Amino acid sequence: MKIAIIGGSGLYNIEGFKIKNEVAIETPFGKPSDKLIVGEINGTELVFLPRHNRDHNIMPSELNHRANIYALKKFGIGTIFSISAVGSLQENIAPCDVVIPDQYFDRTKSKNHTFFGDGIVAHVPMAEPVCKELANIAEDAVTLAVRQTQSKIKVHRNGTYVNMEGPAFSTKAESNVYRQLGMDIIGMTNMAEAKLAREAEICYTTIAMVTDYDCWHPDHDNVTVDLVIANLLSNVAISQNIIKNIVELTKNSTQLVCKCREALSCAIITKEEAVTTDIRERLAPIISKYFPMQ
């Protein structure tokens, strides 16, 4: 149950998080967004990875998702809670609300959302892209945080996160199409994380913090940068409580009973004799359970 938080915009200092170490991990896919920040909350170890770097100098389309997830897997992480800023595509999902989606819709153009290729092929199941067990913990953590802070925000369970390319926001035409297709929230980062976490057999869920309505909303023209930042800071404040609750709830839970940890068991198509030593070395944290070093 070794826990990692991938934190998005504004979430770079976690209250009560005692940093013990910062670990730079090399990967065959390049550098992660930042060092892994290793610490503890109330005696429980927690690893934090700033998604956009602590200086927020990496755009969503520049993120090296493969390096991020590979580094976490190599460090021994088994569960990832992704805390992300999103826009709302539905009237009933208001700014500052929290959504725990159960589906993603990919609108990105990147081909670097898999560890496989270059001599080895795998097709992981993604019909249910979120670990339901982890989502249950996330929902409980957020609900408890709302009570602790006496907040009036709503917690929405399930829904679809549409992952746009970025860095520009949607046109009104795009935003309205997403609404007509039944999408609920929109962001720029989580689809690749979910895909790669599944390939790495890591349990993954999103905690989506709504900063504003997307441009479809009739009042969108009245949304100012100051208002978005204020909502972002409000989200960061409650996120501190959410993270503390995640640690406690995960610590007190039994081992997760899910299929995430066996995602590759029937997914790798390449014959074992064709998996070379170079491939086994390159993907050792990902595939060593199935293809150990010879």
Beta strands, then each sheet from edge to edge (+ up, - down):
strand 1: 3-7
strand 2: 18-23
strand 3: 36-41
strand 4: 44-50
strand 5: 79-88
strand 6: 98-100
strand 7: 103-106
strand 8: 155-157
strand 9: 160-163
strand 10: 185-187
strand 11: 203-213
sheet 1: 2+ 3- 4+ 1+ 5+ 10- 9- 7-
sheet 2: 2+ 3- 4+ 1+ 5+ 11+ 6- 8-
end
